[in-house]
Amino acid sequence: MASIQRRAQRLESAISICLLAILSLIAIGIFIKQSGYNMSRFGIKATTSAISLQMLEADEEEITLSSLVPAGFNTLSKTEVYEPENLYEKINGKAPFYVESGFEELSTQRFVSSDVDSLWMELFVYDMGNVRNAFSVYSTQRRAEGEPFAPMRFAYKTGNALYFVHGKYYIELVGSSESSELLRAMAEVVRKIRANLAIDYDTNIDELVLFPEENLIGESIKLYLTNAFGFEKLTDTFSAQYKLDSETITAFLSRRTDQQNAQLIAKSYYNFLIDNGGTAKPALKKSFEGKVIDFYGSTEIIFATGTFVAGIHEAENQQVAEKLAEMLFNKLSDTSAE
Amino acid sequence: MIEQNDKKLDRREFLFRAGKAGVSIAAAGTVSYLLYDSKGPGAGTKEEELVTLPDFSVSHQAGKTMSIVKGPDRTKTVDKAIELLGGIERFVKPGETVAIKPNVAFASPPMLGATARPELVAEVVRLCYTAGKAKKVIVTDNPINDPASCFTLSGVGKAASQAGADVVMPRDNLFRHTTLAGGRLIKNWPIFYEPFKNIDKLIGIAPVKHHHRAGASMAMKNFYGLLGGRRNIFHQDINTIIAELAMMVRPTLVILDGTEVMMTNGPTGGSISDLKRTNTLIASCDCVAADSFGCGLLGLAVSDLPYLAKAEKAGAGTTDYESLKPISTTVS
């Protein structure tokens, strides 16, 4: 009987120790969680302006935004850092767009001319996690009036601003006015970024070379990470514009995980268009395997070849749409066969 | 085995142990109850401490609810637009205190069109003082970015001060909690209240902008600046919150500036190429009507902005601005 009692006591002790250990773990968990308490989530604004200079990773090097200040300029503000939880404090309604595109962190700082107070610029460095995400936010916001900014491939300038992709970073330099002095200073900031952040910034997006080059409108390629053309299953979709027979026409492609998935997405997108008022119509010339749809007067073409879903979006002229679809189909079929 | 073990526990011992367990459970429950905050951190305010924004609207006059003035010069167009509605004297009486709520959401330069233009704010301040004989005019907003930077870099702070207005920056002690009667989202939520508590009239001034989430940011969305706390959560239901703002805030007058419209990349913009000159300015006693007209400047239909219909249904105004017989003219 004594041994039974001893065993019972040992069991009780063991259970008690287990319970105390669980309670301790809960307490530690609460302590860790509380140490990262984000005041801005509960109605109290976190102060971003007081944050110390944020470092950017660059292989073995580290640079600060302040170190990018161009000649003849001074820093106008401290570096501000925003994360997905508080990005809205900087860009308000545009924050969801970035967050849904893989945004990780934004660092910003203003630089002002030493001579003219009204001449200033703001540098926005968006860490988008990878080059595809960075290219997506760059390309879908690209201003049609923007002029290419050599020597970078994914870069353009407008009257008061510069926009470019640098590795996983999407970077904006926004000036307070249209000024050649500001644009010169912005170009210097770009040079410093390129010199200090040595990143292969345009080699990882394979799909860019899959569009037929003939008649392609330069810099028109966009990447929609989600919800392309309003269809949620059409993810990682590239679109490109062509000037063909005096028509401006949009082609698209999306590389899927395998052939079955490509077929499935093509079929789903076709059904989506039909469900939303589209009607199937015959091809004028059977030069590719695909579906042609009349969508409220415009022509949509969808096909799957290899691991690709591709087609034409909102074309006014069916004949031209089929011509471009054939070019795209052949290029993608050749790629799939390689 | 169990029987043997239980035999050791006599009645007295059992009652003693059960009592101890009961007291422990009761103590833990009492402490938990006392510490439990059903409203969560930062959100709790007693019902009796909740505030309600006063109604600043003026009585409608047939044919003088909305004016639309074409022209490139904001100073001239706003003067004319207000004159067509009966002049500032209709809205501001001698000795009154007026609050002007411009959109100063971002620390960006005036030329980008993300904020209200300084010369427009200054002109409305001037009108309130000169023709309206206002005792005091305050200009205030609760911006997205750092308030001091927003008022400085947008040029609104300097322009308003030079015109004689008191510029009021948001501080924690200027917020109070409110609950919107009939509202679904604005419940026990902090709003920028104190500057508006003792004023007589409220004038909103907003640019016409594309908005990535809402479709457009105009007169109604401008009052998003009155919301405190972690207001970005409302972006998940942006149409409802804008409609509720129209229910919560009853301004005297709104000025909707469509002289240059941000067509894309809103609400921040960033490039002058985002702007399109449409040379149109609207003054209206009806926020919903002003925005219903304004969406056309963005190339949108009323049906493209669901918050307009929601606000109309809630009684905040009309989307059928034509029914108000807006007065239109052009000034060079």
Contacts between the chains, C-beta under 8 A, distances in Angstrom:
chain1	res1	chain2	res2	distance
A	1	B	4	5.6
A	4	B	1	6.0
A	4	B	4	6.6
A	4	B	5	6.3
A	5	B	5	7.0
A	5	B	8	7.4
A	8	B	5	6.2
A	40	B	230	6.0
A	41	B	230	5.4
A	42	B	40	7.3
A	42	B	41	4.6
A	42	B	42	3.6
A	42	B	43	7.1
A	42	B	229	7.6
A	42	B	230	6.8
A	43	B	42	4.0
A	43	B	43	6.7
A	43	B	190	5.6
A	43	B	228	6.4
A	43	B	229	3.5
A	43	B	230	6.1
A	44	B	42	6.3
A	44	B	172	7.6
A	48	B	146	7.5
A	49	B	146	5.6
A	77	B	149	6.8
A	88	B	144	7.1
A	88	B	232	3.7
A	88	B	235	7.1
A	89	B	144	5.9
A	89	B	145	6.9
A	89	B	232	7.9
A	90	B	144	7.0
A	90	B	145	6.2
A	91	B	144	7.7
A	91	B	268	5.1
A	92	B	105	6.2
A	92	B	106	7.5
A	92	B	144	4.6
A	92	B	232	7.7
A	92	B	267	5.5
A	92	B	268	6.9
A	93	B	211	4.9
A	93	B	212	5.0
A	93	B	213	4.1
A	93	B	214	6.3
A	93	B	217	7.2
A	93	B	235	6.5
A	93	B	238	7.7
A	93	B	266	7.3
A	93	B	267	5.0
A	94	B	212	4.7
A	94	B	213	7.8
A	94	B	265	7.7
A	94	B	266	7.6
A	94	B	267	6.8
A	94	B	268	5.7
A	95	B	232	6.7
A	95	B	235	7.5
A	96	B	212	7.4
A	96	B	213	6.0
A	96	B	235	6.0
A	97	B	212	5.3
A	120	B	109	7.9
A	120	B	153	7.8
A	122	B	107	7.9
A	122	B	108	7.8
A	141	B	264	8.0
A	141	B	265	5.7
A	143	B	264	7.5
A	143	B	265	7.6
A	143	B	271	5.4
A	143	B	273	4.5
A	143	B	274	6.8
A	144	B	273	7.7
A	145	B	273	4.2
A	146	B	271	7.7
A	146	B	273	6.9
A	158	B	271	4.1
A	158	B	272	6.5
A	158	B	273	4.6
A	159	B	271	7.3
A	159	B	272	4.9
A	159	B	273	6.8
A	160	B	111	7.3
A	160	B	112	7.8
A	160	B	271	6.4
A	160	B	272	5.3
A	161	B	270	5.7
A	161	B	271	4.7
A	163	B	271	7.9
A	172	B	270	6.1
A	174	B	108	7.4
A	174	B	112	7.5
A	174	B	270	4.7
A	174	B	271	7.4
A	175	B	109	8.0
A	176	B	109	4.0
A	176	B	111	7.3
A	176	B	153	7.7
A	177	B	109	6.7
A	177	B	111	6.1
A	178	B	111	7.9
A	178	B	272	6.6
